[in-house]
Structure formats: C-alpha cells, structure tokens
Amino acid sequence: MSDPTNDGVDAAAATGADTAAGPSLPVERDRVLVAYASQGGSTAQIAQSIGLALLDAGCDIDVRPARQVERLSGFSCVIVGSALYHGVWMPEAFKFLRRHRAELARVPVWLFDSGPLDRSAEGHLLPLPRGVASLAASIGVRGHVTFGGRLGRTDLTVAERLLVIEGHGGDFRNFEDIRAWSEQIARVLAAERA
Ligand SMILES: Cc1cc2nc3c(=O)[nH]c(=O)nc-3n(C[C@H](O)[C@H](O)[C@H](O)COP(=O)(O)O)c2cc1C
C-alpha cells in the first residue's frame, strides 16, 4: 500500500523493500508451459522431451495436453505444439491458441509441429498452416519449428496402415534437434531474465 505521507510514491517499490504482500524479490526461475495436441502419442513425447530439456536448463515446467489447460496465469513462457494431419494442426491446439491469444500475447511463445514422415523437416523452416500463421502473427510468437513425425505404432488406423503400406512408416523425430531447439529457448529466457 502507498504511504500517503510521501507524495504518492510507494516507499516499498521505490526502495525495493518488502511489502505487506511479501518480499519483492525477482522471480528466479521461468515457469514454462508446454501444451500439445497429439493423436498417436509421438507429439506428446516430443513435448515431454522439450519439457525435460527446459527442466535440465533450470526452468520449472508443466507439460500437458492443450485441452487440459484452463488458465495460463503463473507461466512466464508458453510452448504450443501439434501433430499435423492433412496439412493442419489438430483442433485442440488451434483452439488453445485462439482461446488464450490475449494472454499469450503477453508472454514469450514458441510453436512447434510434428508430421513429416521423411527427413524434409530437418534443417528447413516449413510454413505454419495458414490459420495458425495468422493467429501466431497476432500473438507475436518468437519462433516456430517443424519436427519429423512417427508412424509405426501397432494400433494403426486404416488411414495410417495405408500410409505404412505406401512406405511412409518409421520414426523421423530427431531428439537431438528437439533438445537443441529447447535449449535455445532456455538461453533466450535466461538472457532476458539477466
Ligand atoms: C491420415 C494422416 C494424415 C497425415 N497428414 C500429415 C500432413 O498433412 N503433414 C505432415 O507433415 N504429416 C502428416 N501426417 C503424419 C503425422 O503428422 C505423424 O504421423 C505424426 O507423428 C503424428 O503425431 P501424433 O502421433 O502425435 O498424432 C499424417 C498422418 C496420417 C496418419
């Protein structure tokens, strides 16, 4: 609360002293949410891998399906990812971006998607699907990357089995690249905190 005797200047804020609400210490660790949409589980594993890399880099992390996230309060950074199906993001990831776009515009946000069943994603910047791209622009996302996908579980749908028969089966995720991308984010966050 401001001291009415000091011309409206909040003494605690001006001196850095503790306030009634508690010590005015800087937050020491970033708290990062990794929210994802995955049908077959491979994008979920990418999200977990990103979370682990950020944890190793000293961040607090929360990794969960986008549909389970109700609020963003308390997170200082958000990473959103989706599997690609038929050229678009899964609806729950897209809806997550749309629902939370005002809050997302206030924190650093990175996006990833996963899909290509070959090495085409490695070392190349692939465009975001159009609807996601315009939302990403309005949020002001810091970056986007596409990682290779995986097709080859045992419980495949008919469409997936057809793709495997056509020779698209396999695991094209590069976990070294995924870790390197995550560590780059951790470095940016640390630099902005310093
Ligand atoms: C029916 C079908 C459509 C797909 N469409 C795309 C696509 O448009 N672009 C792409 O990069 N990958 C596409 N994929 C590959 C998936 O994105 C890939 O298997 C991904 O790893 C799936 O992630 P998930 O296991 O998290 O659901 C498709 C896969 C299937 C089975």
The ligand as an SDF file (V2000), in Angstrom:
LIG
                    3D

 31 33  0  0  0  0  0  0  0  0999 V2000
   -4.0650  -39.6360  -42.0830 C   0  0  0  0  0  0  0  0  0  0  0  0
   -2.7740  -38.9320  -41.8220 C   0  0  0  0  0  0  0  0  0  0  0  0
   -2.5560  -37.6480  -42.3330 C   0  0  0  0  0  0  0  0  0  0  0  0
   -1.3300  -37.0020  -42.0930 C   0  0  0  0  0  0  0  0  0  0  0  0
   -1.1370  -35.7470  -42.6180 N   0  0  0  0  0  0  0  0  0  0  0  0
    0.0710  -35.1420  -42.4390 C   0  0  0  0  0  0  0  0  0  0  0  0
    0.3200  -33.8520  -43.0010 C   0  0  0  0  0  0  0  0  0  0  0  0
   -0.5200  -33.2340  -43.6310 O   0  0  0  0  0  0  0  0  0  0  0  0
    1.5450  -33.2930  -42.8320 N   0  0  0  0  0  0  0  0  0  0  0  0
    2.5280  -33.9370  -42.1420 C   0  0  0  0  0  0  0  0  0  0  0  0
    3.6260  -33.4020  -42.0100 O   0  0  0  0  0  0  0  0  0  0  0  0
    2.3050  -35.1590  -41.5650 N   0  0  0  0  0  0  0  0  0  0  0  0
    1.1130  -35.7630  -41.6970 C   0  0  0  0  0  0  0  0  0  0  0  0
    0.8730  -36.9910  -41.1320 N   0  0  0  0  0  0  0  0  0  0  0  0
    1.9020  -37.6140  -40.2890 C   0  0  0  0  0  0  0  0  0  0  0  0
    1.6310  -37.3440  -38.8100 C   0  0  0  0  0  0  0  0  0  0  0  0
    1.6400  -35.9840  -38.5380 O   0  0  0  0  0  0  0  0  0  0  0  0
    2.7290  -38.0520  -37.9710 C   0  0  0  0  0  0  0  0  0  0  0  0
    2.4730  -39.4440  -38.0000 O   0  0  0  0  0  0  0  0  0  0  0  0
    2.7840  -37.5240  -36.5510 C   0  0  0  0  0  0  0  0  0  0  0  0
    3.9560  -38.0310  -35.9260 O   0  0  0  0  0  0  0  0  0  0  0  0
    1.5750  -37.9120  -35.7470 C   0  0  0  0  0  0  0  0  0  0  0  0
    1.6840  -37.3540  -34.4650 O   0  0  0  0  0  0  0  0  0  0  0  0
    0.9340  -37.9680  -33.2110 P   0  0  0  0  0  0  0  0  0  0  0  0
    1.4720  -39.3620  -33.0100 O   0  0  0  0  0  0  0  0  0  0  0  0
    1.2990  -37.0760  -32.0970 O   0  0  0  0  0  0  0  0  0  0  0  0
   -0.5190  -37.9340  -33.5020 O   0  0  0  0  0  0  0  0  0  0  0  0
   -0.3160  -37.6540  -41.3390 C   0  0  0  0  0  0  0  0  0  0  0  0
   -0.5710  -38.9200  -40.8150 C   0  0  0  0  0  0  0  0  0  0  0  0
   -1.7750  -39.5570  -41.0560 C   0  0  0  0  0  0  0  0  0  0  0  0
   -1.9850  -40.9270  -40.4930 C   0  0  0  0  0  0  0  0  0  0  0  0
  1  2  1  0
  2  3  1  0
  2 30  2  0
  3  4  2  0
  4  5  1  0
  4 28  1  0
  5  6  2  0
  6  7  1  0
  6 13  1  0
  7  8  2  0
  7  9  1  0
  9 10  1  0
 10 11  2  0
 10 12  1  0
 12 13  2  0
 13 14  1  0
 14 15  1  0
 14 28  1  0
 15 16  1  0
 16 17  1  0
 16 18  1  0
 18 19  1  0
 18 20  1  0
 20 21  1  0
 20 22  1  0
 22 23  1  0
 23 24  1  0
 24 25  2  0
 24 26  1  0
 24 27  1  0
 28 29  2  0
 29 30  1  0
 30 31  1  0
M  END
$$$$
